[in-house]
Amino acid sequence: MPTPRPWRLLRSQIAYKHKWYTLRRDEVELPNGHVVDDFFVSERPSGAYIFPVTEQNEVLFVRQYKHAAGKIFLELPAGSFFPQEEKAEDAATRELREETGAVLTQDLIPLARLYDNPAKDTSRIYAFLALNVRVEQSQALDVTEDIEVVRVPVDQVLDKVLNGEVCVSGSVALCFLALRHLQAV
């Protein structure tokens, strides 16, 4: 069985550019010699996700509307950031405070750096665990956000993932990583 080989970039041009989204059109040569002249790649900011566990052993989830899917989702606090402008840890801490009003009482525990959709997208997901967080202030939401904070006991998180109530991929991955980490402690 052959070993996979990378594609060779022949040409790249920007089809659309915006601060939050760039669409790039690449012309690539595949290892078999076939040329694809319209392989589109989305360049998006990275995402910082946080699994915040309170002193009462509850996880702070957020329930909010996501326009592309046209649905309301239960997910972990998260947000976009540009790695060249902000550290992932700072973005996760900021999103936790803005979306839930919670603050850290100890350092974040980095659990993973994941690719969101590496076939078509440059975005990375930075996943963190936060222990003993405290809600000390009100939310500081963006104009596009309407967020309900939902407290879920740690021992009920897995059921919410398995029954599909939590179904956003970054949140699902972080739930499994965080629960595994908590079991090992």
N, C-alpha and C positions, 0 to 999 in steps of 0.2 A: 504494500500500500504506500503511495507516495506521501511525502511530507508536504504539508501546505506551505505555499510560498506567498510573499506579499505581492500586491499589484504594483505596477510601475506607473507613477503619475507622469503623464505627458503634458498636460496643460490644465490650468485651473483658472476660472473666472468667477467673479461675484455676480450672481443673478439678481440678488436683492440684499440690501444692507439696512439694518436698523440697530439701535443700541441693544435690544433684547433678542434679536434674531437676524442671522445672516444665512442666506441660502447660496451655497457654492455649487457650481457646475464643473465637475472634473471630467477630463478625458483620461482614461486609464488603459493600460495594456495588461491583460490577464496573463498568468503564467503560461497558458496554452497559446499565447500570441494573439488572441482575439482582442480587438479594441472596442471599448465602450465609450462613446463620445458624450453621453448625457447621464453620468452618475451623479445624482444630487446629494449633497451633504448639508445637513443643518448644523450651523455653528451657534450654540446657545451657551449661556452662562452655566456654571456648575450649580449643584444644589447641596445645601447643608441640611441634614435631617437630624433630629434629636429625639431620643427615647427618654423622656423626663420622668423619673420616679420620685414621688413626694415622700416626705417623712412618714406619711400614713400608708406607704406601700401601694400607692395608686399611680397609674400612668396618666399623664395629662395628654389627652388626644384633642384634636380640633375637628369640628364638623363645619364644612363650608362647601359652597357651590363652586364647581369647576366648569367654566364655560365651554371649553372644547368638547367635553363629554356631555355637557348639558345636564349634569346630575350633582347632587349633594353627596359628599364623601366624608367618611370618618377616617382620619389619617393622623399621623404624627406631625408635630410642628416642623415646618421646613420652609426654606426659601432660597431664592436664587442669589448668587453672588459671583463676582468676577475674581478668580484666584490671583490675578496680577494686581488687584486693588485691595483685597481683604483676605485675611486668613479664614480658613474654613471654621475654625473654633470660634472666632469672633462672629461670623455670620450665624452659626448655630445658636450662640448665646443671645444675639440680637433677635433672632426669630422667636426664640422661646419667650423672651421678655415682651416683644410686641404682640404676639399671638395669644399668650396666656397670662401675662403679667407675672410670670414666675422668674425667679432669680436663682443663680447657682449658689450653693454653699460649699462646694468643693470643685476641683478641676474636672473637666470633661474627660471621659474615657473614650479614645478613638477606637472604633470597632472595625471599620472597613472603608476602603475607597473603591467604589464600584463604577462600572460603565452603565449608563442608562440604556442606550441602544447603539452599540458600537458599529452596527452595519450602516447606519444612516445619520448618526448624531454624534457630536463631539462632547456632549455634556457628561460630567462625572457627578457621582453622588458621594458625599462625605458623610459617614454615619457615626453618630456619637451616642454614648450613654451618659446620662447625668443622674447622680444619686442625691437624695435628700434635698430636692429643689423645694423652694417655698414661694407661694403666691403672695407677693408683697405689694403689688400695685395693680392698677386697672390696665386693660389692654391698650395698646397704642397702634391701632389698625390703620392700614393704608386706605385710601378712598375706595379701592376696589374690593376691600375685604369686609365680610360680614361673618364673623366666626363665633361659634359656640364652643366653649371649653367643656370637654366631657372627661370626667374622672372615671377610670376603669381600674378596679383592683388588679394587681399584677397577675394573680392566679386566674383571671378571666380573659386575659389578652389573647392567649393561644386560641381559645374557642372563637373569639371574634374574627381572628384571621382565618381559621379553618372553615367557619360558616359563611365566609365571604363578606362579612360586614366591614372588615378592613381589607380593601382590594387594590389600593394604589401600590404599585410595585416597590417603590422605595420604602414605603412604610412596612410592607409585608416583609421585605428582606431584613430591615432593621429590627422588626419585632423578633424574628427568629434569632438573629445574632445577639440581641440584648438578652432574651430569655435564656439562651445557652450560656452566656457570660454570667448571668445571675445564678444559674444552677451550679456553676463551677466555683462560685465564691463561697 
